[in-house]
Amino acid sequence: MTFADLLLSAIQRSEIPLRFEPGAEEAVAAPVTEMLHAWITAHIPAGDAGSDYDAGYRALALRLLAELSGSAELPPVTS
């Protein structure tokens, strides 16, 4: 499952009145995805950060961006 699938599923379950119009889910999802992209990007440590913590933090942020763009699948959900 991709982030886009997860987001569209949540939007489809919502009470948004326009959800029955073609493309409504994508129209709602686009600004949410853009906002999340900007938010995650703002938290990426500089590429030359020397600590292992910063390297791990950067790797996580890049993974989240890949999931957000749809180029990586979400990890399986475990309960």
C-alpha positions as a printed Julia matrix, in Angstrom:
79×3 Matrix{Float64}:
   0.0    0.0     0.0
   1.25   3.48   -0.79
   0.75   6.68    1.17
  -1.5    7.97   -1.61
  -3.7    4.87   -1.3
  -3.92   5.33    2.46
  -4.76   9.04    2.15
  -7.37   8.51   -0.57
  -8.97   5.75    1.49
  -9.28   8.09    4.47
 -10.74  10.84    2.29
 -13.24   8.41    0.76
 -14.43   7.43    4.25
 -14.89  11.08    5.25
 -18.02  13.16    5.05
 -16.66  15.53    2.39
 -19.7   16.57    0.31
 -17.7   16.75   -2.92
 -16.32  13.25   -2.64
 -18.74  11.91   -5.25
 -17.47  14.27   -7.95
 -14.75  12.83  -10.21
 -11.29  13.77   -8.98
 -12.52  15.15   -5.64
 -10.37  12.78   -3.57
  -7.24  13.69   -5.51
  -8.07  17.4    -5.25
  -8.29  17.12   -1.46
  -5.22  14.88   -1.2
  -2.89  17.12   -3.24
  -2.6   20.04   -0.76
  -2.28  17.61    2.17
   0.55  15.79    0.39
   2.26  19.09   -0.49
   2.03  20.28    3.11
   3.47  17.02    4.45
   6.29  17.17    1.89
   7.22  20.71    2.97
   6.99  19.77    6.66
   9.22  16.7     6.33
  11.69  18.52    4.08
  12.03  21.32    6.65
  13.2   18.74    9.21
  15.92  17.08    7.12
  19.32  17.61    8.76
  22.12  19.02    6.62
  23.82  16.41    4.42
  27.16  16.97    6.12
  25.81  16.35    9.63
  28.37  14.16   11.31
  26.48  12.27   13.99
  24.9    8.85   13.59
  21.69  10.33   15.0
  21.54  12.94   12.24
  22.3   10.3     9.61
  19.46   8.1    10.9
  17.11  11.08   11.15
  17.97  12.07    7.57
  17.44   8.49    6.34
  14.02   8.38    8.01
  12.99  11.72    6.5
  14.1   10.57    3.04
  12.16   7.31    3.49
   9.03   9.26    4.48
   9.41  11.48    1.41
   9.72   8.39   -0.79
   6.55   6.96    0.72
   4.8   10.3     0.31
   5.73  10.49   -3.39
   4.65   6.9    -3.99
   8.12   5.68   -4.95
   8.21   3.42   -1.86
   5.54   1.25   -0.31
   4.43   1.77    3.27
   5.78  -0.79    5.73
   3.28  -3.45    6.8
   1.06  -2.36    9.67
   1.47  -4.5    12.77
  -0.9   -4.33   15.71
